[in-house]
């Protein structure tokens, strides 16, 4: 049996509960796929997006087959080793990738803005544009459960607001396009376990500014997201449900006890209708 078939089998057997069922749960709960969708499955070359691509392939084989998928890889200026690693992994995993260049790393190299913010914004714009060229109406990104909880904590601690990374989002700049996150309920630890179980090696830090770092699993690094990762890990040692409760908190916002909130760009405060109660 070819190796990729064993890797595929592990998703629906060994990692059925921790990966496959959570992938299906997110798709069903958040209605991420509709009949006739054509989805650009966006692959950065890391473990998260590569597993997402395999889950989409399994979904077409064993579950819903009411959609089309294009496996899209944007090369924003990877070094030769990272580019080759992505190509080799795509062949190993039997993922029919479509690769295109954008040279975004070169564009943001000398920016005075935060290069991470500008790079992320430009990458997403390039993915939307290329997805539209392929006739897609959705792009799928590989953000997982840990990304969601870290985003919630960053919003509270650094921006003074409660916000979440949404499981799906309509594009403001590309009409008719939508972003979906089907890995939303899958923990990073389970993705790492799947990777290690199958003895796979993916690119870790693809960014030109940090490509020599080792922050992806357990290393250092000074980003705010990395700080949140360590903070939540420490909280989980004291309370094993800490991360899950952070995730659940944005499901259980009690507006009766909230001072203010924003809806459709408008701010509202509790005193607006306080006297009418």
C-alpha positions in Angstrom: 0.0 0.0 0.0 1.3 3.5 -0.9 2.3 5.5 2.1 -0.3 8.3 1.6 -3.1 5.8 2.0 -1.8 4.8 5.4 -1.7 8.5 6.3 -5.2 9.0 5.1 -6.4 6.0 7.0 -4.9 7.3 10.3 -7.2 10.4 10.0 -10.4 8.3 10.1 -9.1 5.6 12.5 -6.4 6.5 15.0 -7.4 10.2 15.0 -11.1 9.7 14.3 -12.1 11.3 17.6 -9.5 14.0 18.0 -9.3 15.2 14.3 -11.9 13.7 12.0 -15.0 14.1 14.1 -14.0 17.6 15.1 -13.5 18.5 11.5 -16.9 17.2 10.6 -18.4 18.9 13.7 -17.2 22.3 12.7 -18.4 21.9 9.1 -21.9 20.9 10.3 -22.3 23.3 13.3 -21.1 26.4 11.5 -22.6 25.4 8.1 -19.2 25.9 6.4 -20.0 24.0 3.2 -23.1 24.3 1.0 -24.2 22.5 -2.2 -22.3 23.7 -5.2 -19.4 25.4 -3.3 -16.0 25.6 -4.9 -13.5 25.9 -2.2 -9.9 27.0 -2.4 -8.1 24.9 0.3 -5.2 27.2 1.1 -2.0 25.4 2.0 0.9 27.3 3.6 3.0 24.1 3.9 2.8 23.7 7.6 1.2 20.9 9.6 -2.2 22.6 10.0 -3.0 23.4 6.4 -1.6 20.1 5.1 -3.8 18.1 7.5 -6.7 20.3 6.5 -6.1 19.4 2.8 -6.1 15.7 3.7 -9.3 16.1 5.7 -11.0 17.8 2.6 -9.9 14.9 0.5 -11.3 12.4 3.0 -14.5 14.4 3.2 -15.0 14.1 -0.6 -14.4 10.3 -0.4 -16.3 9.4 2.7 -18.7 12.2 3.4 -20.0 15.2 1.5 -19.3 15.2 -2.2 -21.5 18.2 -2.9 -18.5 20.6 -3.5 -15.4 21.1 -5.5 -11.9 21.8 -4.0 -8.8 23.4 -5.4 -5.7 22.9 -3.4 -4.0 26.3 -3.6 -0.4 27.1 -2.5 0.8 30.7 -2.5 4.6 31.1 -2.6 5.1 34.6 -1.0 8.9 34.3 -1.4 9.8 31.0 0.4 13.4 30.1 0.4 14.4 27.2 -1.8 14.3 24.6 1.0 10.8 25.6 2.1 9.5 25.6 -1.4 11.0 22.1 -2.1 9.6 20.8 1.2 6.1 21.9 0.3 6.3 20.3 -3.2 7.7 17.1 -1.8 5.1 16.8 0.9 2.3 17.5 -1.6 3.6 14.5 -3.7 4.0 12.3 -0.6 0.5 13.1 0.6 -1.1 12.9 -2.9 -2.4 16.4 -2.8 -2.8 17.9 -6.3 -1.6 21.4 -5.4 -1.7 24.5 -7.6 1.2 26.8 -6.8 1.5 30.5 -7.6 4.0 33.2 -6.7 3.2 36.5 -5.1 6.6 37.9 -3.8 4.8 39.3 -0.7 7.9 38.8 1.5 9.9 41.2 -0.8 7.1 43.8 -0.7 6.9 43.9 3.1 10.6 43.6 3.8 11.2 47.3 4.2 7.8 48.4 5.5 7.5 50.7 8.5 4.2 49.0 9.5 4.2 45.8 11.4 5.4 43.3 8.7 3.3 40.5 10.2 0.1 42.5 9.9 0.8 43.7 6.4 2.0 40.3 5.3 -1.1 38.6 6.6 -3.4 41.1 5.0 -1.6 40.9 1.6 -1.5 37.1 1.7 -5.2 36.9 2.3 -5.9 39.3 -0.5 -3.7 37.3 -2.9 -5.5 34.1 -1.9 -8.9 35.6 -2.5 -7.9 37.0 -5.9 -6.4 33.7 -7.1 -9.4 31.7 -5.7 -11.7 33.9 -7.8 -9.6 33.2 -10.8 -10.3 29.5 -10.2 -14.0 30.2 -9.9 -14.1 29.6 -6.1 -16.6 31.2 -3.8 -14.7 30.2 -0.6 -11.2 30.0 0.8 -10.4 27.6 3.6 -7.7 28.4 6.1 -6.1 26.1 8.6 -6.6 28.0 11.9 -7.2 25.6 14.8 -8.7 25.7 18.3 -5.5 27.1 19.9 -5.5 30.0 17.4 -9.0 30.8 18.5 -8.3 30.8 22.2 -5.1 32.8 21.7 -7.0 35.4 19.7 -9.6 35.8 22.4 -6.9 36.3 25.0 -4.9 38.8 22.9 -8.1 40.8 22.4 -8.7 41.0 26.1 -5.1 41.6 27.3 -3.7 43.8 24.4 -6.8 45.5 22.9 -9.2 45.7 25.8 -12.0 44.0 23.9 -13.7 40.7 23.7 -13.5 39.3 20.2 -13.0 35.9 18.5 -11.6 34.4 15.4 -14.8 33.6 13.5 -15.4 30.2 12.0 -16.6 31.8 8.8 -16.4 35.4 7.5 -17.7 37.2 4.4 -15.1 39.2 2.5 -15.5 43.0 2.5 -13.3 43.4 -0.5 -14.1 40.4 -2.7 -17.8 40.2 -3.4 -19.4 36.8 -3.1 -16.3 35.4 -1.4 -16.2 33.8 2.1 -13.5 32.6 4.4 -14.0 29.3 6.3 -12.0 27.7 9.1 -12.9 23.9 9.3 -10.0 23.2 11.7 -11.7 25.4 14.3 -12.3 22.7 16.9 -9.1 20.7 16.5 -6.4 21.3 19.0 -2.8 22.0 17.9 -1.6 19.1 20.1 -3.7 16.6 18.2 -2.4 18.0 14.9 1.2 17.5 16.2 0.3 14.0 17.3 -1.0 13.1 13.9 2.1 14.6 12.2 4.5 12.7 14.6 2.5 9.4 14.3 3.0 9.5 10.5 6.6 10.7 10.8 5.9 13.7 8.6 8.1 16.8 8.4 6.5 20.1 7.4 7.9 23.6 7.2 7.6 25.4 10.5 8.3 29.1 10.3 7.9 30.0 6.6 8.2 33.7 7.2 11.4 35.2 5.9 11.8 37.3 9.1 11.6 34.3 11.4 12.4 31.3 9.2 15.3 30.2 11.4 13.2 30.2 14.6 11.9 27.2 16.4 8.7 28.6 17.9 6.2 26.4 16.2 5.9 23.6 18.8 7.8 24.4 22.0 10.5 26.9 21.3 11.1 30.6 22.1 9.9 33.6 20.2 8.6 36.9 21.3 5.3 37.4 19.5 2.1 38.3 21.4 0.5 35.1 20.1 3.4 33.1 21.4 3.0 34.8 24.8 -0.7 33.7 24.8 0.3 30.2 23.9 2.5 30.0 27.0 0.0 31.7 29.2 -2.8 29.4 28.3 -0.5 26.4 28.7 0.3 27.6 32.2 -3.4 28.1 33.0 -4.2 24.6 31.8 -1.7 23.2 34.3 -3.8 24.7 37.1 -7.2 24.1 35.4 -7.3 21.5 32.6 -10.5 23.2 31.3 -8.9 26.7 31.0 -8.5 26.7 27.2 -11.9 25.1 26.7 -13.5 27.7 29.0 -11.8 30.6 27.1 -13.3 29.1 23.9 -16.7 28.7 25.4 -16.7 32.3 26.8 -17.5 33.8 23.5 -20.5 31.5 23.2 -21.9 32.6 26.5 -21.7 36.4 26.5 -24.4 37.7 28.9 -25.4 41.1 27.5 -27.3 41.9 30.8 -23.9 42.1 32.5 -21.9 43.9 29.8 -21.1 47.6 30.0 -20.9 48.1 26.3 -20.8 46.3 23.0 -20.4 47.0 19.3 -22.9 45.8 16.7 -22.5 46.6 12.9 -19.9 49.2 13.7 -22.2 51.0 16.3 -21.4 51.2 20.0 -24.1 50.5 22.5 -24.1 50.9 26.3 -26.2 49.4 29.1 -27.5 52.7 30.2 -29.3 53.3 26.8 -32.3 51.3 27.9 -31.6 51.0 31.7 -34.5 53.3 32.8 -37.0 51.4 30.6 -36.4 48.1 32.3 
